[in-house]
Amino acid sequence: MRNKVIITLLIAAWGFVCHSCGIYSFSGASIPPEAKTVSVAYFPNYAQLVNPTLSNDFSTALRDAMMNQTPLDMVEEGGDLAFEGEITDYRTTPVAITASQTAAMNRLTITVKVRYSNRFDDTKDFEQSFSHYEDYPSDQDLNAVQDNLTAVIIEALVEDIFNKALVNW
């Protein structure tokens, strides 16, 4: 019984030390201990096919991830860790063609170009495009399914960006 108490206390102390020093958070993020702020700029939509809510939805989702999964304070601009970029592609394409040369499935793809800067370690800086897609049946109109598809794609894009910037696996 005494060993269980000691082990539990050691695990709790280790967790407190790791979390409070800013080196590691329980989301898996590896954040420099001197970093206190993060900024996420608005991502304008430069894609040829424009979804009018995509810029706001994506920018908000990335901000929410930074606020919910890191101990950093959100600032408008100039954060110790900073994200900016633009939506470069939003398109739908046929992916499964039937014997009668019609599409059985369509694919919605979103691509976002991200510039990330880390004020304390410029070797972590990057400029990269992230892309993700979801398929949907061709008998469904894009307007009917795009809200759900876009939400799923945005979630995947934000996870990829978060992992590239803050998770050192």
N, C-alpha and C positions, 0 to 999 in steps of 0.2 A: 504494500500500500504506500509506504514511504517513497519507494522508487517512482511510482506513478506520479506522485505529487511533485517530486523533484523534476522529473522529465517534463511534466506539464508546465511548470514554472520556467524551465529553461526554454522551451518552445515559445512560450508567451513572451519572454524577455527578448529572444532573438527576433521574433516578429515585430516587436515594438521598436527595437534598435534599427532593423532594416527599413521599416516604414518611416520612422521619424527622421532618419538621416537623409532621406531623399534619394538614396542610391537605387532603391528598388521599391516598387509598389506592388500590391497584391494583384494588380491587373497584368503584371509581367513587364511593366514599363521600366526602362532603365533611364533615369533622369539625372543629369548632373546635379550634385548637391547644392551648387550655387544658383541654379535656375529657380526663379520664383514666379515668372510670368510666362504666358503663352498668348500669342495673337493669331487669329485666323481671319484673313481678309475675305471679303466677299468675292466669290468665284463667278465672274460674268460668263454668260453662255454665248460662245462664238460658233456653235454648231450650225450647220445649214438648216436642219430641222430643229425648230425651237419649241421646247416645252416651257411655257411661261412661268412655271413654279420651280423648275429644276434648280436654278441658281440659288434661290433662297433655301430650298429644301436641302441641297447638298451642303451649303455653307453652314446652316444651322446644325445639321447632323455632325459635321466635323467639329464644330464648337462644343456641342454637347458631349462628344466623346472625350475631348480634352478636359472638360470640366468634371465629368463623371469618373474618368479613369486615371486622372492624375491629381496631385495635390496643388497644382499650379493655379495662380490667379489669372483670369482672362482679362486682357487689356485690348483696347481698340487696335493699336498698332505698335510695332517696335518691341514685341515681347522677347524675352530671353530665347525662347523657341518660337519661330514664326513660320506660318504657312500662308502661301498665296498661290494663285494660279488661275486657270480658266477651264471651262468645259469646252472641249474641242470637237467632240463628236457625239451625236445622238441620232441613231439610225435604226431602221428596221430592215431586215433582209430575209428572203426565203432561205430555209436551211434543209428542208426535207421535201423533195420533189416526188410526186406520185407518178405512176405509169402514164397518166394522161397529161403530164408536163405541168401540173398545177402544184402549188405549194401546200404541203400538209402541215408544216410548222413554219413559223416565222421567229426571228430572233431580234430582240431589242438590245442594242449595245450602247453603252455610255462610256466615253473616254474623258478623263480629266488629267490635265497637265498640272503638276504640283511642283512648287519651289519651296524647299524647306531649308531654314537656316537655324543653326545652333550657335548662339553667341559665344559659348564657352569652348566649343570643339568643332572647328570648321571642317574637320575630316568627316563629320556626320552630315554635312550639308549635301543636298541633292536636288536635281531637277529631273523629273521623271514623269512619264505618262502612265496612268493606271487605267485599265479597261476591264469591264465586266459585262456579262450579258445574261439574259434570261430568255428562254424559248416560250412561245405560246402558240396554241392551235390557230391555224390560218382562218378558221371559220369565225374567230372572234375579232372584232374590230379593235384596233390599237387604242382608240379613245376609251373603250370599255375596260381595258385591262392595264393601261399604262400607269395608273396611280399605284396599283399593287406591285407591278413589275419594277417601277422606278424605286419604290421604297426598298425592295429586296436588293436591287443593284447598288443603291446608295449605301446601304448597310455593309455590303461586301467591299465596296470601294473604300469606305472609311476605315474598315478593319485592316485592309491592305496598307493604307497610308499610315495608320497608327503603328502597325507592326514595323514598317520600313523605317519610320522616324524614331520610334521609341523602344522597340523590343529588339534586343540583341541576341537573337537565337543563333 
